[in-house]
């Protein structure tokens, strides 16, 4: 009987986020003693750009989607904590920077956030005398389910169940750093992303990271030195998922996305049903746009 090995071959470039020409509104509304000024939807929830002054003196200024912080925004707490960057469904997700004062020290975290935690970037500690810098990163592994478990939509038992997993199922462990004891994973068969408790997964082989600067083709000068555009193309007949900067893009067969990113180094994960995900690392240079093509080929083994 023939065994089919699906191989992901990467060929071309990639992404950008712009917040110009923001529509600002002057609607005023109170939500349980929290005062809001900005855009609202037909249901009366914050939607678009707005400022929320919370009862406890915390402030959020930025974008909303149906009552939840979503998009770019800045949060300042009454105790001095600040986060400025990307949000999704009320949690920090994507590029951002946080500043926290604790025990006479100042902690500055900058990079990619997911589920309110910095997963890749730098952490700088200022104790008042000198600065100490740490690199924050993660490794990815193939994991084997060791008991029946649910794949959940978030890192906790209270989140929605995506599907049931049985012993022997193969998972792609996106990060070996669990959140609340839950691994962020991709089910290799279905290509569905979710979370499983770490006690139900055995780590197997580490998945290597491929340096692919030469596969990201120059596609012209960018309009801004602080933002580059990546034209990512799925040249296959299979659906594809791309994870970059804490965000996820779903590609139809032969589909493409234009993605806006800030210059810097990025780790990119590309996956498809019944495919072991592929990890690549690339430097996006200031002032440049890129094009990147991905091809999924089934090889008989």
Backbone as CSV, one residue per row, in Angstrom:
resi,resn,N_x,N_y,N_z,CA_x,CA_y,CA_z,C_x,C_y,C_z
1,UNK,0.858,-1.196,0.000,0.000,0.000,0.000,0.889,1.240,0.000
2,UNK,0.479,2.224,-0.752,1.286,3.438,-0.861,1.058,4.349,0.332
3,UNK,2.134,4.895,0.847,2.045,5.921,1.868,2.287,7.267,1.206
4,UNK,1.468,8.235,1.534,1.606,9.555,0.929,2.239,10.503,1.939
5,UNK,3.356,11.055,1.588,4.020,12.060,2.411,3.751,13.415,1.800
6,UNK,3.130,14.304,2.559,2.841,15.637,2.046,3.961,16.571,2.454
7,UNK,4.573,17.196,1.479,5.712,18.078,1.730,5.336,19.505,1.375
8,UNK,5.674,20.423,2.243,5.407,21.835,1.997,6.669,22.480,1.464
9,UNK,6.596,23.022,0.256,7.739,23.696,-0.351,7.415,25.178,-0.473
10,UNK,8.319,26.027,0.035,8.067,27.450,0.096,8.810,28.182,-1.018
11,UNK,8.143,29.039,-1.727,8.788,29.690,-2.860,8.841,31.206,-2.829
12,UNK,7.849,32.002,-2.232,7.902,33.477,-2.437,7.488,34.409,-1.290
13,UNK,6.940,35.918,-1.192,6.788,36.899,-0.054,5.463,37.349,0.613
14,UNK,4.945,38.668,1.174,4.293,38.805,2.489,3.454,39.973,3.058
15,UNK,3.322,41.062,4.168,2.247,41.705,4.988,2.380,43.103,5.572
16,UNK,1.301,43.900,5.869,1.363,45.263,6.454,0.066,45.713,7.122
17,UNK,0.160,46.535,8.172,-1.018,47.005,8.890,-1.028,48.529,8.909
18,UNK,-2.115,49.126,8.500,-2.168,50.585,8.420,-3.387,51.104,9.149
19,UNK,-3.218,52.217,9.868,-4.312,52.795,10.634,-4.524,54.263,10.260
20,UNK,-4.333,54.576,8.994,-4.530,55.950,8.548,-6.009,56.246,8.357
21,UNK,-6.343,57.534,8.368,-7.711,57.983,8.109,-8.729,57.315,9.020
22,UNK,-8.450,57.349,10.326,-9.347,56.747,11.309,-10.636,57.553,11.394
23,UNK,-11.761,56.836,11.320,-13.059,57.480,11.511,-13.308,57.633,13.005
24,UNK,-13.390,58.877,13.467,-13.615,59.138,14.878,-15.042,59.634,15.081
25,UNK,-15.650,59.152,16.165,-17.034,59.490,16.475,-17.101,60.135,17.848
26,UNK,-18.222,60.778,18.140,-18.369,61.492,19.417,-19.542,60.972,20.233
27,UNK,-19.980,59.734,19.957,-21.049,59.156,20.768,-20.574,58.967,22.199
28,UNK,-21.434,59.277,23.156,-21.107,59.094,24.567,-22.066,58.084,25.177
29,UNK,-21.500,57.122,25.926,-22.340,56.106,26.546,-21.653,55.569,27.792
30,UNK,-22.459,55.193,28.788,-21.939,54.642,30.042,-22.283,53.161,30.127
31,UNK,-21.272,52.344,30.435,-21.452,50.905,30.602,-21.053,50.526,32.025
32,UNK,-22.039,50.359,32.899,-21.772,49.976,34.294,-20.683,50.861,34.913
33,UNK,-20.862,52.156,34.823,-19.967,53.170,35.405,-18.661,53.370,34.624
34,UNK,-18.511,52.677,33.488,-17.383,52.936,32.593,-17.870,53.885,31.498
35,UNK,-17.155,54.985,31.294,-17.596,56.021,30.361,-16.868,55.906,29.022
36,UNK,-17.659,55.864,27.955,-17.115,55.652,26.615,-17.479,56.809,25.701
37,UNK,-16.498,57.218,24.877,-16.723,58.208,23.826,-16.127,57.650,22.534
38,UNK,-16.971,57.504,21.507,-16.460,56.982,20.249,-17.551,56.378,19.395
39,UNK,-17.152,55.501,18.502,-18.082,54.877,17.560,-18.786,53.689,18.220
40,UNK,-20.054,53.501,17.884,-20.819,52.367,18.381,-21.558,51.720,17.210
41,UNK,-21.963,50.446,17.383,-22.713,49.757,16.335,-24.213,49.811,16.641
42,UNK,-24.999,49.122,15.829,-26.453,49.159,15.980,-26.913,48.526,17.287
43,UNK,-26.085,47.658,17.871,-26.430,47.037,19.156,-26.042,47.916,20.337
44,UNK,-25.414,49.060,20.048,-25.017,49.966,21.114,-23.684,49.635,21.739
45,UNK,-22.901,48.766,21.098,-21.591,48.388,21.630,-20.480,49.174,20.943
46,UNK,-19.381,49.440,21.656,-18.242,50.101,21.023,-17.794,49.338,19.786
47,UNK,-17.644,50.061,18.667,-17.276,49.423,17.406,-16.633,50.488,16.522
48,UNK,-15.342,50.304,16.236,-14.588,51.349,15.567,-13.635,51.987,16.564
49,UNK,-13.324,53.252,16.359,-12.380,53.934,17.248,-13.124,54.571,18.419
50,UNK,-12.534,54.450,19.629,-13.156,55.066,20.794,-12.261,55.026,22.011
51,UNK,-12.680,55.769,23.036,-11.932,55.868,24.295,-12.842,55.436,25.432
52,UNK,-12.363,54.480,26.227,-13.106,54.015,27.397,-12.361,54.436,28.658
53,UNK,-13.044,55.215,29.506,-12.516,55.570,30.815,-13.233,54.694,31.846
54,UNK,-12.494,53.738,32.392,-13.085,52.775,33.310,-13.266,53.375,34.702
55,UNK,-14.176,52.784,35.448,-14.478,53.272,36.794,-13.241,53.258,37.695
56,UNK,-12.343,52.276,37.484,-11.146,52.165,38.331,-9.997,53.062,37.857
57,UNK,-10.274,53.976,36.914,-9.312,54.938,36.370,-8.417,54.370,35.284
58,UNK,-8.625,53.123,34.883,-7.922,52.606,33.712,-8.479,53.288,32.461
59,UNK,-7.651,53.366,31.400,-8.083,54.011,30.152,-7.639,53.160,28.962
60,UNK,-8.541,52.974,28.013,-8.195,52.337,26.739,-8.595,53.272,25.613
61,UNK,-7.658,53.526,24.718,-7.920,54.343,23.539,-7.488,53.565,22.309
62,UNK,-8.437,53.304,21.435,-8.094,52.528,20.251,-9.314,51.948,19.583
63,UNK,-9.114,50.822,18.927,-10.162,50.234,18.103,-10.937,49.155,18.857
64,UNK,-12.217,49.034,18.477,-13.135,48.099,19.099,-13.865,47.309,18.020
65,UNK,-14.347,46.122,18.424,-15.223,45.340,17.559,-16.306,44.708,18.414
66,UNK,-17.528,45.206,18.247,-18.692,44.702,18.978,-18.437,44.602,20.481
67,UNK,-17.915,45.687,21.048,-17.752,45.764,22.502,-16.446,45.243,23.046
68,UNK,-15.563,44.738,22.179,-14.284,44.208,22.643,-13.132,44.952,21.971
69,UNK,-12.039,45.114,22.714,-10.854,45.756,22.156,-10.322,44.888,21.024
70,UNK,-10.183,45.495,19.837,-9.818,44.716,18.657,-9.131,45.631,17.647
71,UNK,-7.892,45.292,17.283,-7.111,46.153,16.415,-6.029,46.862,17.214
72,UNK,-5.599,48.006,16.746,-4.561,48.758,17.453,-5.159,49.592,18.570
73,UNK,-4.485,49.607,19.714,-4.972,50.396,20.832,-3.958,50.509,21.948
74,UNK,-4.198,51.474,22.835,-3.314,51.713,23.978,-4.109,51.614,25.269
75,UNK,-3.613,50.794,26.193,-4.250,50.614,27.507,-3.312,51.117,28.583
76,UNK,-3.831,51.953,29.490,-3.066,52.452,30.633,-3.865,52.180,31.899
77,UNK,-3.258,51.442,32.835,-3.941,51.149,34.093,-3.616,52.224,35.125
78,UNK,-4.418,52.273,36.150,-4.239,53.285,37.196,-2.956,53.063,37.995
79,UNK,-2.397,51.840,37.942,-1.163,51.561,38.680,0.093,51.718,37.823
80,UNK,-0.068,52.261,36.605,1.089,52.584,35.787,1.424,51.592,34.697
81,UNK,0.685,50.485,34.587,0.936,49.517,33.520,0.450,50.091,32.193
82,UNK,1.266,49.930,31.131,0.907,50.444,29.802,1.143,49.349,28.771
83,UNK,0.173,49.172,27.888,0.362,48.304,26.714,-0.141,49.048,25.493
84,UNK,0.694,49.085,24.462,0.305,49.707,23.202,0.633,48.745,22.073
85,UNK,-0.384,48.400,21.295,-0.172,47.464,20.217,-1.467,46.855,19.736
86,UNK,-1.380,45.613,19.291,-2.508,44.932,18.663,-3.321,44.126,19.669
87,UNK,-4.644,44.114,19.453,-5.584,43.381,20.302,-6.479,42.510,19.435
88,UNK,-7.009,41.463,20.057,-8.050,40.661,19.409,-8.961,40.091,20.487
89,UNK,-10.247,40.427,20.396,-11.255,39.923,21.344,-10.841,40.168,22.786
90,UNK,-10.392,41.393,23.068,-10.067,41.850,24.424,-8.747,41.316,24.980
91,UNK,-7.959,40.600,24.189,-6.661,40.137,24.668,-5.556,40.663,23.763
92,UNK,-4.366,40.797,24.315,-3.218,41.270,23.551,-2.803,40.182,22.575
93,UNK,-2.767,40.518,21.288,-2.402,39.549,20.269,-1.801,40.280,19.076
94,UNK,-0.542,39.955,18.773,0.147,40.613,17.683,1.303,41.458,18.209
95,UNK,1.748,42.392,17.388,2.874,43.245,17.778,2.463,44.245,18.844
96,UNK,3.330,44.418,19.842,3.014,45.379,20.891,4.175,45.596,21.837
97,UNK,3.993,46.577,22.713,4.978,46.905,23.746,4.253,47.153,25.060
98,UNK,4.751,46.541,26.126,4.172,46.781,27.449,5.245,47.293,28.400
99,UNK,4.812,48.141,29.333,5.700,48.671,30.375,5.017,48.443,31.713
100,UNK,5.733,47.782,32.622,5.167,47.432,33.925,6.140,47.803,35.040
101,UNK,5.639,48.484,36.063,6.449,48.823,37.229,6.103,47.867,38.358
102,UNK,7.150,47.178,38.882,6.912,46.164,39.904,8.159,45.989,40.755
103,UNK,7.992,46.040,42.066,9.100,45.827,43.012,10.299,46.715,42.696
104,UNK,10.050,48.006,42.499,11.091,49.007,42.240,11.833,48.778,40.928
105,UNK,11.261,47.959,40.046,11.861,47.713,38.747,10.862,48.053,37.643
106,UNK,11.388,48.366,36.468,10.547,48.632,35.303,10.818,47.544,34.264
107,UNK,9.753,46.848,33.855,9.859,45.773,32.879,9.263,46.241,31.547
108,UNK,10.073,46.238,30.506,9.606,46.605,29.172,9.648,45.377,28.282
109,UNK,8.504,44.996,27.770,8.395,43.823,26.893,7.964,44.293,25.508
110,UNK,8.693,43.866,24.489,8.402,44.305,23.123,8.522,43.138,22.166
111,UNK,7.514,42.966,21.315,7.562,41.886,20.348,6.180,41.379,20.011
112,UNK,6.035,40.055,19.924,4.785,39.414,19.541,4.079,38.896,20.788
113,UNK,2.830,39.334,20.969,2.015,38.894,22.098,0.942,37.921,21.628
114,UNK,0.575,37.015,22.520,-0.527,36.095,22.259,-1.148,35.712,23.593
115,UNK,-2.474,35.812,23.687,-3.172,35.540,24.950,-2.555,36.324,26.107
116,UNK,-2.300,37.605,25.852,-1.801,38.557,26.851,-0.354,38.334,27.272
117,UNK,0.348,37.399,26.644,1.729,37.130,27.020,2.677,37.388,25.855
118,UNK,3.879,37.892,26.176,4.919,38.045,25.163,5.467,36.665,24.826
119,UNK,5.365,36.262,23.553,5.854,34.940,23.167,7.165,35.011,22.388
120,UNK,7.439,36.163,21.788,8.695,36.315,21.061,9.062,37.783,20.980
121,UNK,10.306,38.090,21.381,10.755,39.476,21.368,11.827,39.695,22.415
122,UNK,11.761,40.833,23.094,12.749,41.159,24.120,12.072,41.643,25.402
123,UNK,12.699,41.339,26.518,12.277,41.861,27.822,13.463,42.586,28.442
124,UNK,13.257,43.856,28.805,14.318,44.669,29.407,13.902,45.028,30.831
125,UNK,14.808,44.780,31.774,14.552,45.076,33.189,15.444,46.232,33.619
126,UNK,14.818,47.284,34.138,15.526,48.468,34.634,15.377,48.504,36.151
127,UNK,16.490,48.282,36.879,16.432,48.293,38.349,16.830,49.639,38.942
128,UNK,16.958,50.644,38.079,17.340,51.973,38.550,18.817,52.243,38.444
129,UNK,19.623,51.187,38.225,21.074,51.343,38.134,21.595,50.914,36.760
130,UNK,21.047,49.835,36.230,21.470,49.365,34.912,20.327,48.570,34.279
131,UNK,20.471,48.327,32.969,19.457,47.601,32.214,19.937,46.182,31.930
132,UNK,19.036,45.223,32.066,19.317,43.834,31.715,18.323,43.404,30.649
133,UNK,18.838,42.894,29.522,17.972,42.525,28.411,17.931,41.011,28.232
134,UNK,16.732,40.481,27.960,16.538,39.054,27.746,15.825,38.841,26.406
135,UNK,16.226,37.804,25.695,15.542,37.415,24.460,14.438,36.427,24.819
136,UNK,13.233,36.704,24.344,12.096,35.814,24.575,11.779,35.095,23.274
137,UNK,11.819,33.772,23.290,11.521,33.008,22.086,10.940,31.657,22.482
138,UNK,10.729,30.790,21.510,10.144,29.476,21.780,10.607,28.489,20.729
139,UNK,10.417,27.207,21.002,10.696,26.135,20.053,9.402,25.404,19.736
140,UNK,9.366,24.790,18.560,8.183,24.041,18.133,8.525,22.559,18.028
141,UNK,7.539,21.711,18.335,7.751,20.267,18.355,6.563,19.535,17.733
142,UNK,6.810,18.296,17.332,5.740,17.359,17.064,5.346,16.746,18.409
143,UNK,4.059,16.652,18.667,3.587,16.078,19.911,2.639,14.922,19.642
144,UNK,2.611,13.951,20.564,1.732,12.786,20.450,0.752,12.793,21.619
145,UNK,-0.539,12.744,21.310,-1.570,12.712,22.359,-1.478,11.378,23.093
146,UNK,-1.433,11.409,24.436,-1.274,10.185,25.219,-2.551,9.741,25.930
147,UNK,-3.632,10.522,25.775,-4.900,10.166,26.395,-6.002,10.949,25.694
148,UNK,-7.231,10.518,25.841,-8.328,11.245,25.204,-8.437,12.642,25.807
149,UNK,-8.509,13.659,24.946,-8.503,15.042,25.404,-9.229,15.901,24.379
150,UNK,-9.736,17.046,24.834,-10.399,17.979,23.929,-9.425,19.045,23.441
151,UNK,-9.549,19.374,22.162,-8.852,20.531,21.610,-9.734,21.739,21.880
152,UNK,-9.214,22.716,22.609,-10.004,23.858,23.065,-9.626,25.132,22.321
153,UNK,-10.550,26.099,22.310,-10.312,27.357,21.600,-9.431,28.323,22.377
154,UNK,-9.153,28.036,23.642,-8.314,28.903,24.461,-7.613,28.108,25.541
155,UNK,-6.648,28.747,26.258,-5.830,28.046,27.252,-6.526,27.876,28.596
156,UNK,-7.573,27.058,28.631,-8.292,26.808,29.866,-9.481,25.907,29.628
157,UNK,-9.910,25.211,30.682,-10.990,24.236,30.547,-12.334,24.877,30.229
158,UNK,-12.481,26.171,30.468,-13.748,26.835,30.230,-13.967,27.280,28.793
159,UNK,-12.977,27.078,27.929,-13.114,27.515,26.548,-13.888,26.494,25.717
160,UNK,-14.361,26.949,24.560,-15.167,26.116,23.673,-14.363,24.921,23.159
161,UNK,-15.030,23.766,23.061,-14.410,22.561,22.533,-14.433,22.610,21.005
162,UNK,-13.275,22.459,20.387,-13.175,22.439,18.925,-13.410,21.025,18.401
163,UNK,-12.733,20.055,19.011,-12.894,18.666,18.608,-12.290,17.761,19.674
164,UNK,-12.567,16.481,19.566,-12.009,15.492,20.486,-10.767,14.855,19.857
165,UNK,-9.731,14.664,20.674,-8.506,14.022,20.229,-8.340,12.697,20.960
166,UNK,-7.791,11.714,20.269,-7.616,10.393,20.862,-6.133,10.064,20.932
167,UNK,-5.765,9.095,21.771,-4.349,8.713,21.873,-3.760,8.365,20.511
168,UNK,-2.563,8.878,20.259,-1.886,8.645,18.996,-2.005,9.778,18.000
169,UNK,-2.993,10.675,18.222,-3.107,11.835,17.324,-1.816,12.648,17.354
170,UNK,-1.365,13.086,16.172,-0.174,13.921,16.078,-0.570,15.390,16.119
171,UNK,0.175,16.151,16.895,-0.044,17.587,17.019,1.244,18.323,16.676
172,UNK,1.088,19.509,16.158,2.217,20.431,16.006,2.164,21.382,17.193
173,UNK,3.157,21.291,18.069,3.228,22.166,19.246,3.850,23.480,18.790
174,UNK,3.027,24.519,18.649,3.526,25.799,18.151,4.615,26.344,19.069
175,UNK,4.372,26.299,20.371,5.338,26.824,21.335,5.488,25.859,22.498
176,UNK,6.743,25.626,22.885,6.999,24.763,24.037,6.792,25.499,25.357
177,UNK,6.373,26.762,25.304,6.094,27.537,26.506,4.571,27.558,26.732
178,UNK,4.069,26.733,27.637,2.614,26.677,27.836,2.064,27.947,28.462
179,UNK,0.781,28.200,28.210,0.045,29.284,28.840,-1.001,28.657,29.751
180,UNK,-0.916,28.947,31.029,-1.815,28.320,32.015,-1.761,26.798,31.923
181,UNK,-0.577,26.247,31.632,-0.353,24.799,31.498,-0.972,24.213,30.238
182,UNK,-1.317,25.045,29.263,-1.878,24.575,28.002,-0.936,24.924,26.852
183,UNK,-0.693,23.918,25.989,0.090,24.151,24.786,-0.805,24.709,23.677
184,UNK,-0.279,25.662,22.920,-0.923,26.130,21.695,-0.495,25.176,20.582
185,UNK,-1.458,24.516,19.928,-1.126,23.443,19.007,-1.933,23.556,17.711
186,UNK,-1.503,22.802,16.713,-2.256,22.587,15.482,-2.465,21.084,15.322
187,UNK,-3.708,20.668,15.154,-3.997,19.273,14.851,-3.562,19.005,13.415
188,UNK,-2.585,18.124,13.220,-1.983,17.955,11.904,-2.984,17.433,10.883
189,UNK,-3.886,16.551,11.270,-4.835,15.988,10.314,-5.813,17.042,9.808
190,UNK,-6.423,17.790,10.715,-7.464,18.751,10.324,-6.944,20.159,10.075
191,UNK,-5.718,20.445,10.543,-5.116,21.782,10.458,-5.868,22.797,11.319
192,UNK,-6.539,22.344,12.367,-7.244,23.237,13.285,-6.320,23.618,14.442
193,UNK,-6.301,24.904,14.767,-5.459,25.403,15.856,-6.269,25.486,17.145
194,UNK,-5.625,25.169,18.260,-6.305,25.256,19.554,-5.326,25.032,20.691
195,UNK,-5.854,24.572,21.809,-5.044,24.388,23.019,-5.366,23.056,23.664
196,UNK,-4.320,22.394,24.195,-4.498,21.157,24.955,-3.637,21.244,26.212
197,UNK,-4.089,20.583,27.277,-3.306,20.585,28.509,-2.007,19.810,28.295
198,UNK,-0.926,20.349,28.801,0.401,19.789,28.528,0.559,18.362,29.049
199,UNK,-0.218,17.974,30.062,-0.078,16.633,30.634,-0.591,15.542,29.703
200,UNK,-1.333,15.935,28.639,-1.907,14.961,27.716,-1.119,14.851,26.409
201,UNK,0.075,15.454,26.376,0.884,15.456,25.157,2.327,15.089,25.485
202,UNK,2.880,14.169,24.688,4.299,13.824,24.793,5.051,14.517,23.664
203,UNK,6.087,15.278,24.015,6.882,15.960,22.990,7.777,14.958,22.277
204,UNK,7.810,15.047,20.949,8.671,14.183,20.139,9.771,15.035,19.513
205,UNK,9.891,15.036,18.182,10.990,15.741,17.520,10.744,17.247,17.453
206,UNK,11.830,18.007,17.609,11.750,19.447,17.406,11.644,19.721,15.910
207,UNK,10.856,20.719,15.536,10.684,21.098,14.135,11.674,22.219,13.820
208,UNK,12.486,22.010,12.802,13.541,22.970,12.489,12.980,24.249,11.879
209,UNK,13.746,25.321,12.051,13.406,26.621,11.477,14.284,26.843,10.254
210,UNK,13.669,27.214,9.143,14.390,27.414,7.886,14.644,28.897,7.632
211,UNK,15.882,29.240,7.344,16.237,30.614,6.972,15.914,30.796,5.483
212,UNK,15.015,31.725,5.162,14.501,31.788,3.788,14.516,33.197,3.197
213,UNK,15.472,34.008,3.574,15.498,35.379,3.048,15.492,35.414,1.519
214,UNK,16.144,34.427,0.893,16.243,34.432,-0.566,14.918,34.071,-1.236
215,UNK,13.958,33.512,-0.487,12.663,33.156,-1.059,11.659,34.304,-0.996
216,UNK,11.985,35.320,-0.248,11.150,36.520,-0.193,11.673,37.497,-1.243
217,UNK,10.944,37.614,-2.333,11.407,38.390,-3.478,11.033,39.864,-3.335
218,UNK,11.967,40.723,-3.686,11.727,42.166,-3.646,10.585,42.510,-4.604
219,UNK,9.602,43.263,-4.100,8.416,43.606,-4.900,8.176,45.110,-4.927
220,UNK,9.245,45.872,-4.893,9.117,47.323,-4.958,9.310,48.002,-3.622
221,UNK,9.454,49.310,-3.669,9.635,50.101,-2.453,8.301,50.277,-1.733
222,UNK,8.350,50.268,-0.390,7.143,50.478,0.400,6.855,51.970,0.516
223,UNK,5.602,52.303,0.798,5.213,53.709,0.929,5.739,54.334,2.206
224,UNK,6.063,53.491,3.193,6.552,53.987,4.481,7.759,53.177,4.917
225,UNK,8.706,53.837,5.592,9.872,53.131,6.116,9.516,52.279,7.330
226,UNK,8.331,52.487,7.906,7.919,51.756,9.107,6.922,50.641,8.801
227,UNK,6.605,50.433,7.536,5.624,49.404,7.182,5.972,48.805,5.823
228,UNK,5.985,47.476,5.775,6.253,46.761,4.530,5.072,45.856,4.199
229,UNK,4.881,45.591,2.917,3.784,44.741,2.477,4.323,43.434,1.916
230,UNK,3.703,42.348,2.334,4.058,41.028,1.822,2.865,40.478,1.042
231,UNK,3.112,40.127,-0.193,2.106,39.435,-0.984,2.359,37.942,-0.827
232,UNK,1.539,37.284,-0.022,1.686,35.849,0.231,0.721,35.088,-0.659
233,UNK,1.251,34.112,-1.385,0.467,33.399,-2.390,0.457,31.904,-2.087
234,UNK,-0.718,31.327,-2.096,-0.863,29.874,-2.009,-1.032,29.339,-3.431
235,UNK,0.013,28.756,-3.973,-0.028,28.273,-5.352,-0.491,26.822,-5.449
236,UNK,-1.068,26.304,-4.387,-1.482,24.912,-4.339,-2.986,24.757,-4.503
237,UNK,-3.400,23.502,-4.696,-4.818,23.172,-4.789,-5.402,22.833,-3.426
238,UNK,-4.607,23.005,-2.382,-5.045,22.705,-1.014,-5.171,24.006,-0.223
239,UNK,-6.088,24.064,0.766,-6.157,25.238,1.637,-4.894,25.337,2.480
240,UNK,-4.579,26.532,2.921,-3.334,26.761,3.655,-3.572,27.785,4.751
241,UNK,-2.819,27.647,5.851,-2.869,28.597,6.964,-1.481,29.173,7.185
242,UNK,-1.418,30.483,7.412,-0.145,31.156,7.675,-0.260,31.922,8.984
243,UNK,0.698,31.689,9.883,0.743,32.386,11.174,1.956,33.298,11.178
244,UNK,1.730,34.576,11.413,2.808,35.573,11.398,2.485,36.677,12.389
245,UNK,3.448,37.010,13.214,3.270,38.128,14.133,2.086,37.973,15.072
246,UNK,1.756,36.728,15.437,0.649,36.493,16.351,-0.708,36.440,15.683
247,UNK,-0.769,36.692,14.379,-2.035,36.672,13.646,-2.050,35.506,12.664
248,UNK,-3.264,35.117,12.265,-3.451,33.963,11.397,-4.207,34.363,10.142
249,UNK,-3.734,33.868,8.995,-4.402,34.096,7.708,-4.779,32.750,7.104
250,UNK,-6.019,32.630,6.651,-6.512,31.421,6.023,-6.543,31.632,4.508
251,UNK,-5.907,30.735,3.779,-5.810,30.842,2.325,-6.663,29.771,1.664
252,UNK,-7.498,30.180,0.726,-8.182,29.223,-0.129,-7.174,28.668,-1.130
253,UNK,-7.459,27.510,-1.757,-6.570,27.044,-2.826,-6.373,28.138,-3.878
254,UNK,-5.141,28.371,-4.261,-4.771,29.405,-5.228,-5.075,30.827,-4.721
255,UNK,-5.234,30.962,-3.420,-5.563,32.269,-2.855,-4.334,33.053,-2.447
256,UNK,-4.540,34.340,-2.126,-3.422,35.162,-1.656,-3.925,36.247,-0.713
257,UNK,-2.976,36.751,0.096,-3.245,37.859,1.012,-2.136,38.886,0.861
258,UNK,-2.498,40.148,1.083,-1.503,41.201,1.237,-1.416,41.505,2.726
259,UNK,-0.225,41.350,3.287,-0.023,41.457,4.733,0.925,42.614,5.023
260,UNK,0.550,43.472,5.938,1.371,44.614,6.332,2.079,44.338,7.649
261,UNK,3.397,44.553,7.677,4.179,44.320,8.887,5.206,45.440,9.055
262,UNK,5.685,45.585,10.276,6.800,46.491,10.542,8.104,45.783,10.188
263,UNK,9.149,46.519,9.820,10.438,45.883,9.540,10.949,45.126,10.767
264,UNK,11.672,44.040,10.520,12.218,43.249,11.608,12.306,41.783,11.235
265,UNK,12.677,40.951,12.221,12.780,39.508,12.014,11.468,38.842,12.404
266,UNK,11.025,37.900,11.576,9.757,37.219,11.830,9.913,35.711,11.673
267,UNK,9.218,34.992,12.559,9.074,33.554,12.436,7.686,33.294,11.850
268,UNK,7.628,32.514,10.791,6.371,32.264,10.081,6.090,30.768,10.085
269,UNK,4.852,30.409,10.390,4.427,29.006,10.386,3.386,28.831,9.292
270,UNK,3.623,27.860,8.405,2.712,27.576,7.305,2.222,26.138,7.454
271,UNK,0.903,25.933,7.355,0.355,24.593,7.554,-0.797,24.329,6.608
272,UNK,-1.155,23.045,6.490,-2.240,22.597,5.630,-2.695,21.246,6.156
273,UNK,-3.930,20.829,5.906,-4.386,19.522,6.396,-3.459,18.388,5.965
274,UNK,-3.156,17.497,6.933,-2.302,16.326,6.701,-0.874,16.695,6.306
275,UNK,-0.433,17.865,6.732,0.931,18.340,6.456,1.606,18.717,7.758
276,UNK,2.833,18.268,7.950,3.604,18.749,9.095,3.958,20.205,8.836
277,UNK,3.549,21.123,9.695,3.770,22.553,9.436,5.243,22.885,9.205
278,UNK,5.436,23.900,8.413,6.758,24.377,8.014,7.017,25.702,8.725
279,UNK,8.234,25.862,9.270,8.604,27.091,9.970,9.733,27.769,9.203
280,UNK,9.581,29.057,8.980,10.634,29.815,8.336,10.883,31.108,9.107
281,UNK,12.092,31.619,8.936,12.473,32.875,9.569,13.002,33.805,8.500
282,UNK,12.551,35.067,8.554,12.935,36.009,7.518,13.130,37.398,8.123
283,UNK,14.026,38.162,7.510,14.192,39.564,7.893,13.464,40.439,6.880
284,UNK,12.523,41.245,7.384,11.817,42.210,6.555,12.541,43.543,6.692
285,UNK,13.098,44.028,5.600,13.902,45.244,5.647,13.036,46.485,5.444
286,UNK,13.427,47.558,6.107,12.707,48.826,6.013,12.701,49.348,4.582
287,UNK,11.542,49.842,4.152,11.433,50.448,2.835,11.177,49.482,1.697
288,UNK,10.997,48.190,2.010,10.820,47.193,0.957,9.489,46.453,1.088
289,UNK,8.886,46.131,-0.058,7.766,45.207,-0.123,8.277,43.873,-0.664
290,UNK,7.521,42.802,-0.375,7.988,41.469,-0.738,6.865,40.632,-1.349
291,UNK,7.311,39.560,-2.008,6.391,38.564,-2.544,6.914,37.180,-2.153
292,UNK,5.999,36.334,-1.680,6.392,34.986,-1.234,5.344,33.979,-1.703
293,UNK,5.801,32.951,-2.407,4.895,31.925,-2.925,5.095,30.614,-2.179
294,UNK,3.999,29.952,-1.840,4.039,28.669,-1.129,3.377,27.599,-1.986
295,UNK,4.024,26.417,-2.039,3.493,25.303,-2.810,3.479,24.055,-1.933
296,UNK,2.375,23.336,-1.927,2.244,22.081,-1.198,2.232,20.948,-2.225
297,UNK,3.165,20.018,-2.104,3.289,18.928,-3.061,3.165,17.606,-2.322
298,UNK,2.320,16.713,-2.816,2.189,15.374,-2.261,3.191,14.463,-2.952
299,UNK,4.035,13.824,-2.138,5.090,12.974,-2.668,4.859,11.537,-2.209
300,UNK,4.901,10.586,-3.121,4.770,9.187,-2.758,6.017,8.718,-2.046
301,UNK,5.805,7.937,-0.971,6.948,7.433,-0.218,6.822,5.930,-0.025
